[in-house]
Amino acid sequence: MPARPEGVPCWADMMVADLDAAEHFYGELLDWTFVDGGDALGNYTEARSDGAAVAALAPLLPGQEDWPTTWTLYFSSRDADATAERVRAGGGAVVMGPTSIFDIGRMCVARDPGGTVFGAWQAGRHPGFGKRGVAGAFAWAEVRTGAPEAADAFFPAVFPFTERPLPVAGGDVAGWEADGELVAARRRTTGVPATGPPAYVDVHFGVADCDEAVAAVERLGGEVRAGPADGPFGRVAAVADPWGSPFSVIDPARRAP
């Protein structure tokens, strides 16, 4: 599978304090199986859906106890070093890398001026998502931030994004398009949340039934923070795992008019 065009979401991963517990939660919720990358990759563990790579979990290493345990979305990059330079030029910060992972790819993790953490992935042997937009896989993403003006200036300077109107009623929402594809949105948040990061990428994972997924989140010890509700991209609910990491579940087949 070839690398995706510049700026298209291509991977998601998360550092976790308890890998076994996280595998149980996400495995039960999204019907994932897991493949441990072994000591050479720091037990970076790939999640699979029907055999296709869809995400990864990685254990926190010694000295990383204060590392943020939220989902990191990676955007495709032709040159991770050049992407890192654009991050710095735009007033953001590079918090990890750029670094090569053997022949698998080259990556960096960065933070925008409003505090949103994201990644860039220059594909090598691993192109990223094996599937998208269906149950068990990445389906959508929204940058949720209290500094929307900064995000609107920063992200299109780092990736080849153009702004696109979205069919969303109310609120301050902007859509971003790359290579002719609507790839993500930016949504203004108000106030500081009681739990979780003040700015983050809300990664949406596809599910076959949003209401059943919400019930599973609660049964497995997670939290439902909003929804379910029907929207233009599907029936969606904002949730958090048992450790407070926010994400969303969405049924893309159930779209509001």
C-alpha positions in Angstrom: 0.0 0.0 0.0 1.6 3.4 -1.0 2.0 6.3 1.4 -1.0 8.6 1.6 -0.9 12.1 0.2 0.7 14.9 2.3 -1.6 16.0 5.2 -4.0 13.0 5.1 -4.4 11.3 8.5 -2.4 8.0 8.3 -1.9 6.6 11.9 -2.9 6.9 15.5 -1.2 5.7 18.7 -1.2 6.2 22.4 1.2 5.7 25.3 -0.4 3.8 28.2 0.5 3.1 31.8 -1.0 -0.4 31.8 -0.7 -2.1 28.4 -2.7 -5.2 29.3 -5.6 -3.2 30.7 -5.7 -0.9 27.7 -5.6 -3.9 25.3 -8.6 -5.3 27.2 -10.6 -2.0 27.0 -10.0 -1.2 23.4 -10.0 -4.9 22.3 -13.5 -5.4 23.8 -14.8 -2.0 22.6 -13.5 -2.1 19.0 -12.9 -5.8 18.4 -9.2 -5.3 18.1 -6.5 -7.9 18.3 -2.9 -7.0 19.1 0.6 -7.8 17.9 3.5 -6.9 20.2 6.5 -5.4 18.3 8.9 -6.8 20.9 11.8 -5.3 22.8 13.5 -3.7 19.8 10.4 -1.5 19.3 9.8 -0.9 23.1 6.8 -3.3 23.0 5.0 -1.0 20.6 1.9 -3.0 20.1 -0.1 -2.8 16.8 -3.9 -3.0 16.9 -5.5 -4.9 14.1 -9.1 -5.2 12.9 -9.8 -8.2 10.7 -6.0 -8.4 10.1 -5.6 -4.8 9.0 -3.4 -2.4 11.0 -5.6 0.4 12.5 -3.7 1.9 15.5 -1.1 1.1 18.2 -0.6 1.2 22.0 2.8 1.6 23.6 3.8 1.2 27.3 5.2 4.2 29.1 8.9 3.8 29.6 10.9 4.7 32.7 11.0 8.5 32.9 7.9 9.0 30.9 5.4 8.8 33.8 4.3 12.4 33.1 4.0 11.8 29.3 0.5 12.6 28.0 -1.6 9.5 27.6 -3.9 10.7 24.9 -4.4 9.5 21.3 -1.9 11.1 18.9 -3.0 11.4 15.3 -0.3 11.4 12.6 -0.6 13.2 9.3 1.2 11.9 6.3 4.4 13.7 5.4 6.7 13.4 2.4 9.6 14.7 4.6 9.3 14.6 8.4 12.3 16.9 8.8 10.8 19.6 6.6 7.5 19.2 8.4 9.3 19.8 11.7 10.9 22.9 10.3 7.5 24.3 9.3 6.2 23.5 12.8 9.0 25.6 14.4 8.5 28.4 11.8 4.8 28.5 12.6 5.3 29.0 16.3 4.8 25.3 17.3 7.2 23.0 19.1 8.7 19.7 18.1 8.5 17.5 21.2 9.9 14.2 19.7 12.1 13.5 16.7 12.3 13.7 13.8 13.6 10.1 14.1 13.8 7.0 11.9 12.2 3.8 13.2 14.5 1.3 11.3 13.1 1.1 7.8 9.5 1.3 9.0 9.3 5.1 8.6 10.4 8.5 10.0 8.3 10.4 12.4 8.0 13.5 14.7 5.6 14.5 17.3 4.8 18.2 17.6 2.5 20.7 19.5 0.7 23.6 17.9 0.7 27.1 19.6 -2.5 26.3 21.4 -1.2 23.1 22.9 -2.6 20.5 20.5 -0.2 17.5 20.1 -0.1 15.7 16.8 2.4 13.7 14.7 3.8 13.5 11.2 4.6 10.2 9.6 7.0 9.7 6.6 6.1 6.2 5.5 8.8 3.6 4.9 7.8 0.0 5.1 4.7 0.9 7.2 2.3 3.1 5.2 -0.1 3.6 8.1 -3.8 2.6 8.4 -4.7 -0.6 6.7 -8.3 0.6 6.5 -10.3 3.7 7.5 -13.8 4.8 7.7 -15.4 1.6 8.9 -16.1 -0.2 12.2 -12.9 -0.8 14.1 -10.9 1.8 12.3 -10.1 5.5 12.3 -13.0 7.4 10.8 -12.7 11.1 11.5 -10.8 13.7 13.6 -11.4 17.1 15.1 -8.8 19.4 16.6 -10.5 20.7 19.7 -8.9 23.9 20.9 -9.6 27.1 22.8 -7.2 28.9 20.3 -9.0 28.4 17.0 -7.4 31.4 15.2 -3.9 30.0 16.0 -4.8 26.6 14.8 -6.4 28.0 11.6 -3.1 29.8 10.8 -0.7 27.1 12.0 -2.0 23.8 10.5 -2.4 25.0 6.9 1.2 26.4 7.1 2.5 23.0 8.2 0.3 20.8 5.9 -1.3 21.6 2.5 -4.7 22.2 4.0 -7.4 24.4 2.6 -10.4 25.5 4.6 -13.8 24.1 3.6 -17.3 24.9 5.0 -18.8 22.1 7.0 -22.5 21.3 7.3 -22.5 21.7 11.1 -25.1 23.9 12.8 -23.8 26.2 15.6 -20.4 26.6 17.1 -17.1 27.7 15.6 -16.1 24.8 13.2 -13.8 24.8 10.2 -13.1 21.9 7.9 -9.6 21.1 6.4 -9.1 19.5 3.0 -6.0 17.9 1.7 -5.5 16.4 -1.8 -9.2 16.9 -2.5 -10.3 15.0 0.6 -11.9 16.4 3.7 -9.5 15.1 6.3 -10.3 16.8 9.6 -12.0 19.7 11.4 -11.1 22.3 13.9 -13.7 23.0 16.6 -13.6 25.8 19.2 -13.8 24.7 22.8 -14.8 27.0 25.6 -13.5 26.9 29.2 -11.0 24.4 30.6 -12.2 20.8 30.9 -12.4 19.3 34.3 -10.4 16.3 33.1 -8.3 15.7 30.0 -6.2 18.1 28.0 -7.3 21.7 27.2 -6.5 21.1 23.5 -6.3 17.8 21.7 -7.1 15.9 18.6 -10.4 14.1 19.1 -9.8 10.8 17.2 -13.0 9.2 16.1 -13.1 5.4 15.8 -15.8 3.7 13.7 -18.3 1.4 15.3 -21.2 -0.7 13.9 -23.7 0.8 16.4 -22.9 3.9 18.4 -25.5 3.3 21.1 -24.1 -0.2 21.7 -20.5 1.2 21.8 -21.5 3.8 24.4 -23.0 1.0 26.6 -19.7 -0.9 26.2 -17.6 2.1 27.1 -19.6 2.4 30.4 -19.5 -1.4 31.0 -15.7 -1.4 30.6 -15.1 1.4 33.0 -15.0 4.4 30.6 -17.0 7.6 30.6 -19.6 9.0 28.2 -19.1 12.8 28.0 -21.5 13.7 25.2 -24.0 12.0 22.9 -24.9 9.8 21.2 -26.2 12.2 18.7 -26.8 12.1 14.9 -24.7 14.4 12.8 -23.6 15.0 9.2 -20.7 12.5 9.5 -22.6 9.8 11.5 -24.0 9.0 14.9 -21.3 10.0 17.4 -20.5 10.1 21.1 -17.6 11.7 22.9 -16.2 9.3 25.4 -13.1 8.6 27.5 -11.3 5.4 28.4 -10.9 4.4 32.1 -7.8 6.5 32.4 -9.4 9.7 31.2 -8.1 9.7 27.6 -10.7 11.3 25.3 -11.8 10.0 22.0 -15.1 9.5 20.1 -17.0 6.6 18.6 -18.9 7.1 15.4 -21.3 5.1 13.2 -20.5 6.6 9.8 -23.4 4.8 8.2 -26.0 6.7 10.3 -25.8 10.3 9.0 -28.3 13.0 9.7 -29.8 14.8 6.7 
